């Protein structure tokens, strides 16, 4: 079992910025294949936001491309999501997701609120 620790999030006015961070809590013995972020609107399924592959390539949902930036820290265990120009429709619980050693793991979720 891999524990993910999320931090960041909070509340801002529309147009503001927030940063999220997700760290693999324990020592790992294999490279992490993919780290990413999803969000889940109330009553709906989780939707993909962004991910970063171990080699460094990134993918973004069309709704956040150009506003959000995902990065992998040099320790290869932490990913950050910089969110700019936040909109009210970005308000959701954001979840970190990791593909490690052929298993998918989720963070506990962190609330992001952008108010108009």
ZIVEN-V283200 format. One line per field, one symbol per residue. burial: b if it has 24 or more other C-alpha atoms within 12 Angstrom, else e. A space follows every 50 residues. Layout:
# ZIVEN-V283200
burial: ???
This chain:
# ZIVEN-V283200
burial: ebebbbbbbbbbeeebbbbbbbbbeeeeeeebbbbbbbbbeeeeeebbbb bbbbeeebbbeeebeebbbbbbeeebbbbbbbbbbbbeebbbbbbbbbbb eeeebbbebbbbbbee
